[in-house]
């Protein structure tokens, strides 16, 4: 290996960096596929004649696929390998992009988004676990945190692409190239990064921990030698082998059950809890419905899309802070700080919406001063989320479970996360128009409040611990 490639532990940082760069393209696709819907709602409503409930279902349809994709990927990754399932996810992204843009009915659109959801769900759970399994413990947190940066970069990339396309055409529903509406091109643009992701995956190796679990120790040793050096590789193979079930059975879903109690392990409940709470604080309302939300309080379509871009930029900057601090401060302190910050900022947004007035057309209106306070509070909320719960939840899910049931634990927690995402996203239009924005955002604030106490009681710190030392 060339000079400068290794750190003082013998880790090949250049090779590790390449692996992380490729793996986190999955995070970019996760963000892009999730965020591209933002700004296309008007086009969907006009093209398919959707009601508000229908719009909510078309927007949230991807999340059903995400829940299924997360569960299936977690289990299939234990059988077929982390990298192989990520390759399948890349193919699903391409199919979804082409299908959603070409859909001629709501049914076909939903089907395409379900396919994309399978890919997003798979990428969401496999990227952090793959990164955790190929990186040294001392830098594992910061490298796994890159996942969230790439998710936000993907979201922001979708916002920027949507804004440029809508601006070029005149609006999201106006015709663009080949006589097709701009909103269709918003989906077709996804095929470009998805193809790059697919090709790049062939340049990285399989997870050595998966290979040891499958009895392929020679292959695992070779990869670990490239990653960590020969001396460390031999020790690590032995540690991984020792961390697996004493009867040497291959990972299975029943490993999530504590044999002493016959119930789901506490660590699994902790994973499910942080996964659900990450969504119950309402973050994806900002991303999925951001343009519609800000238009409803008086901003133009162009201004609302610019606000989405601002939110995405702030999110990336917040995640960069986490990258540089998570392995120094730890996971749990950042989660606690985030819970407090989100509780306060969400409460402020809810209070601002309480002063909104109903316009003759049925839309909401905030006076200029209150609107600015709401905008600042919403963006501070985004910052608090992306300093803490945004990246840390994925870091924790990738490393908190023991080797024997990491894939199964991720399958269950990942499915729970996406199910909660679906519930929050699909219910928002009906709740906002029914009970109002103030109670809706009040619920998100309450969830953030509860998350503080949940973390204090149930979440274990994982900073600096080897994956082989994680216990269930």
Protein Blocks (a to p, Z undefined) as FASTA:
>chain_A
ZZhkacfkopafklmmmmmmmmmmmmmmmmmmmmmmnoplmmmmmmnopafklmmmmmmm
mmmmmmmmmmmmmmmmmmnojklmmmmmmmmmmmmmmmmmmpcbfklmmmmmmmmmmmmm
mmmmmmmmmmmmmccfklmmmmmmmmmmmmmmmmmmmmmmmmmmmmmnopakbccehhia
fklmmmmmmmmmmmmmmmmmmmpccdfklmmmnopamlmmmmmmmmnojklmmmmmmmmm
mmmcfklpacdfklmpcfklopacfklmmmmmmmmmmmmnommmmmmmmmmmmmmnopaf
klmmmmmmmmmmmmmmmmmmmmmmmmmnomklmmmmmmmmmmmmmmmmmmmmmmpccdfk
opacddfklmmmmmmmmmmmmmmmmmmmmmmmmmmmmmmpcfklmmmmmmmmmmmmmmmm
mmmmmmmmmmmmmnopklmmmmmmmmmmmmmmmmmmmmccfehiafklpcZZ
